[in-house]
Amino acid sequence: MPRHNLSLLLARVHELGAVSRSQLTKETGLNRSTVGALVTELVDLGLVVETEPDPTRLVGRPSPVIVPSKQVVAIAVNPELDAVEVAIVALGGVVLARSRRPTKSTPTVQAAVALAVQQIHDLLSAPEAAYRVAGIGLAVPGLVRADDGVVALAPDLDWRDAPIAALIGEAVGITALAANDATLGAIAEHVRGAGRGHDDVIYVNGGASGIGGGIIVGGTVLGGVSGFAGELGHTLVNSDGMLCHCGSTGCLETEVSRETLLEALKLDTAQAKRVIESQRGYLARALANAVNLFNPKLIVLGGFLATLLETDPARLSELVSASALRGPRDDVHFSSAQLGGDTLMIGAAESVFAKLIADPAGTVVEGSHSPRPT
């Protein structure tokens, strides 16, 4: 029970970012003395910092404010078709630093590992980088096995059975985890972004490698038997469409692509409108199927897909309603990803912090590393 309570308190501080002892007492249902003892333990573990109360608060007796330690961090890595991005994310979900290295061609697993390790080295070697690293989280655009973190298939990257998390972890000397990028994006938006306060959320991400989805049902991530659930990019939207690399025809990610959208935006207004409306229509078909299947409260669109919502929110909603069943369609709302470009980085970090929060006293948080670049 004490371990559970310690986890409960750290989870609340991590989620809220700043919280008073009195608020923790109210939210957890624990008595004041228990909360005080647990806060002291978290401070001793170096996971939270207790600060002076807000001097502008004049009503009642001010309560000390507990905030997550910005020295406790996760390293987030996102390998993509055209770049490898790395970020340092503090407990509490704050992105402290980031690095992006473009690639001249689609990176091999080995090239992605080398780029990630070099960037991790650079970020952790910075003069201000006195971090304690809880782990490394990878957001990968592909099918990632839940049991071992191996990338079973990342078709756009042409990776198969790639143990990228193990390779980076071994090179850096820090435990690394991997998961599908859109699934991690769903977690990030659910905990800290547009989906906060909703238990039934679908996140659909559009990136250089295509389109993926993450699904949260009843507050729980839908993973499937192997962790492959949520591949909305490979749902049929056009029976007369293009051949997809997966072997099917007319998949969402062949009919709706970042490259096509960016090219359209360079054209004259009329041409651009036609392309955007076409892509919006295909996206709406896929979303209508998701609405019928999962009855979500909210669908969050990230990456380039946000453009198809933001350019005409009413039109996207109208198109989804035209195909979805009455009932589920009346429940759903749409939003752009609130965390923007930080969504995947924060999601990857959340996968690391989940282990720390589950066992704050028993999880080893490493001191600042300076890994040797490969």
N, C-alpha and C positions, 0 to 999 in steps of 0.2 A: 504493500500500500504506500509506504513512503516514496518508493521509486516511481510509482504511478503518479503520485501527487507532484513530484519534482518534474516529471515529464509534462504534466498538465500545465504547470506554471510557465515552463519554458515555451511551450507551444503558444500560450496566450501572449507572452512578451514578444515572441518571434512574429506573430501575426499582426499584433497591434502596433508594434514599433516603439511605443512609449505608453506606460501604464502605471498608475499609482498602486501602492499597497492596498489602499481601501477599495480600489476598483477590482483588483485581483481577488480580494476577499469576497466581494459581491458576486463576481462572475463564477468563481469556482465553488462557492458554498463552504469553503474551509474557514475555520476560525482564524482570528487575527494573529494569534501566537504561532499557529502552524504556518501561515503564509509568511510571517516574519522569519521563521527558522529556515523555510525553503528558499526564500530570497537570499538570505545570508549564505546558504550552501551554493546557490548558483553564482553569487558574487565570488565566493572562494574558488569555485571551479573556473572562474574567468569567463563565464558565458554571458553574464549580464553586468551592467554597471548601474549603481544606484546614485542618482544625481539629486541635487538640491531641488526642492519644490519650486514651482513657477511663482516668482515674486509678485506677479500681477494678480494672482488669485487671492482675493481679499476676504472671501466668504468662508467661514469655518476655519478649522485648523489645517494648514497645508500638509499634504501627504507627500513623502519622497517619491520621485519618479524613477521607475526601473526601465532601462532601455537595453536592447541587445548590444553586446560588445562588437564594435566594428573591427576588432582585431581577429575575431573568429570568422573565417571566410570559407566559401566553397569556390573551386575553380570550375567555370563552365566552358564547355567546348562545343562548337557547332561546325562540323565539316560540311561544306556545300559544294555544289558543282563548280563554282567560280571563285571560292575563297574558303579559308579556315578562320573562324573567329573564336577568340578566347576572352573571357571576362573574369574579373574578381568580384564576387558577390558576397556582401557581408550578411551575417545573421540578421534577420529583419528584412531581407530582400532588397537591400540597397546595392546597386551596381557601383563599385568604387573605381574600377579601371577596366579598360578593354583594349583589345588589339585585333586588327583585321588584316590578314595577308591574302591579297588576290592571287589566284593561280592562272598561269597562262593556258592550261588545259585541265581537263577533269583530273583531279588528284587521285593517284593510287592510294591504297591503304597506307603504304610505307611513306609516301610523300605527305599525306595528311598527318600522320604521326609525327614526322620530323618537324613540320610547320607548327603543330600544336605544342610540341615540347619546347621548341625555340621560343615561342611566344610566352609560354608559362615561365620559362627561365627569365625572360626579359622583364615580365611583370613582377615576379617575385624578387628580382634583383634591384628593383628601383629603390632609391634611398629611403622613401617613406614606407616601404613595404615590410613592416614588422608584423606579419600576419601569423596566425595560427590556423593551419589548413585542415578543415574537417574532411576533405575528400575532393574528388574530381567527378563532375557529372557531364556526360556527353549527350547532346541532343542530335540524333542522327536521322536523316531523311530516308528511312527504310524500315524494313521489318527486323526488329530487334528482339531476340529471344529473352523472355522474362527471367528464365532460370539461370542463365549464365552471361547475359549481356552481349552475346555474339550477334553481329549483324548478319542475319541469315540471307538477306537480300536487300541491296540498295541499287535498284536497276539503273537509275540515272547516273549513279557513280560507278556502275559496273563492279560492285563489290558483292562477293558471295562468301558466306561463312567467315567473316572477317572479325577476329578478336581484337578490335581496335581499343576497347577499354583496357583490356589486359596489357596490350603493348604500351599504351601511354602510361598506365599505372606503374609498370615495371621500369620504364625509362625514367620516370620522375621520382619513383619511390613513395608514391601516395596511392592509396586505394582509389580505383576509378570504377564508375558505374556508367552504363549506357541504356538509353531508352529511345523510343520513337520521338522525333521532335514535336509533332503535333500533339501527342499525348502529354508531353511535358508542357507544351503551350497551354493546353486545357487546364492543367493543374495550376499553372501560374495565374491565368485569368480568373480561375475559380477562387483562388486564395487571395489574390491581391488586385485583380483588375475588374473588368466589366462583369464577370460572373460572381463577384463577391455577394454573398447573401442568397444565392440560388443553388439548389441542390441538383437540378437537372439542366445541364449545360452541354452544348456541342461547340467545340472550337474547330474551325477549319482554317488551315494555314496554306497560303500560297507562296512558294519560294522558287528559287532557281531550279530546284530539282523536281518541281511539280506540286501536287496538292495532297495534303494528308489531313486526317481528322482525329480528334480526341473526344471521347464521349464520357460524360460524367452522369451517372444515374443514381438518384437518391444519395448524392454526396460522395459516391464511390466511383473511382475510375473503372471503366469497362475495359478489361484487358483481353479477355478470351483465354482459351486453353494455353496458348504459347506466348501471349502478349501482342498478337498481331491485329487485334480489333481496331476498327476506326478508319480503314482504308477507303475513305469516301472518294478519293481521287480516281479509284478504279470502279466506280459505279457507272452503268450505262446511261448516257444522256443523248446519244445520237446514233441510231441504228445504221445510218448511212455515213457515219463519220470515219475519221482516220484510224489507221492501224496503230495500236498502242504497243509500247515495248513489252507490255505484259502478255501480249498475244491476242488480246481482245480488240474489238473495234468500237470506236466512239466513246471511250472512257472520258470522264470529266476532265482529267488533266491533259488529254490530247486536244480537246475542244476549247479549253480555257487555259491559256498560258501567259506567263509574265512577258515573254519575248513578243508575242503577238500584240499584247496590250500596249507595251511600250512603243512598238512600231506604229500602232494606230494613233497614239497620242502625238506623233510627229506629222500626221496627215492633216488635211483640212478638216474643218469642224464637222461637216456632213459625213465624211468617210469615217472619222473617229467615232461619231455617234453610232453609226451602223455596227462597227466592230464591238463597241462597248455593249450595245443592246443585245447583240448576238451572244456574247460571252455571259452577260447577265442572265439571259434566258436559259442557257445550259446550266449555269450554276443553280438557278432556281429549281430546275428539275431534280437535281441531286439533293438539294436542301428539302424539297417537298417529300422525297422518299425518306429522308432522315426524320422529318417531322412525323410522318406516318408511323415509322418504326419505333421511335423513342419518345415521342410526345414531350420534347424539351420545353422549358420555360424561356430559354435564351439560346440564340445561336450567335457566336462571336466569330467575326471574320478577321483574319490577320494576314500580314504580308500584302501582296498586291491585290488580293481579293477584297480588301477593305475599300479599294477604289470603286469596285462595282456596287458597293453599298452606298458609299458617301456621295457619289455623283447623282444618285436618285434613290434615296431610301424608300420612298413610297412605292416606286416602281418594282423594286426587288420584292417587297412584301406582297404586292399585288400579284406578281408572277408566281410566287410560292403558294399563295392562297388559291390560285386558279387550279393547281395540281394536287394540293394536299387535301386531306379529308376535313370536313367540317368537324370541329371539336379540337383535334390537335392543332389545326391551323389558327384557331381562335386563341389558343394559349400562348403561342410563341411570339417572341420579340427578337429584334436583331440589333447588333451593336458591333462597332469596330473594336479591335483589340485595344484596350485602354493602356496597356503597357508598351504599345508600339514596338520599337526595335529591341526592347529589353525582354520581350515575352519569353522567347526561347532560352535566353540566358538565365532568367529568373527561374524558369521551369526546371532547367538542368540543375541549378543550385538547390531547388526544393527537394530533389531526389536525394541529394547528399544530406541536407539538414534533417530530413525525415528520420534517418538513422540516429543522428545525434539527439534529436528530440525524444525519440523512443527510449533512450537510455542515456541521459545526460551525464550521470556519474560513471558509467561503465564504458563510455566511448572515448577512445584516445584521440585527442586533437593535437596534431603534430605542430611543432614549432616552425618558424619560417624556414622555407626550403630554398635552395638555389640549385636546381637540378642541372645536370650537365647536358647541354644541347647535343642532339644527335647529328 
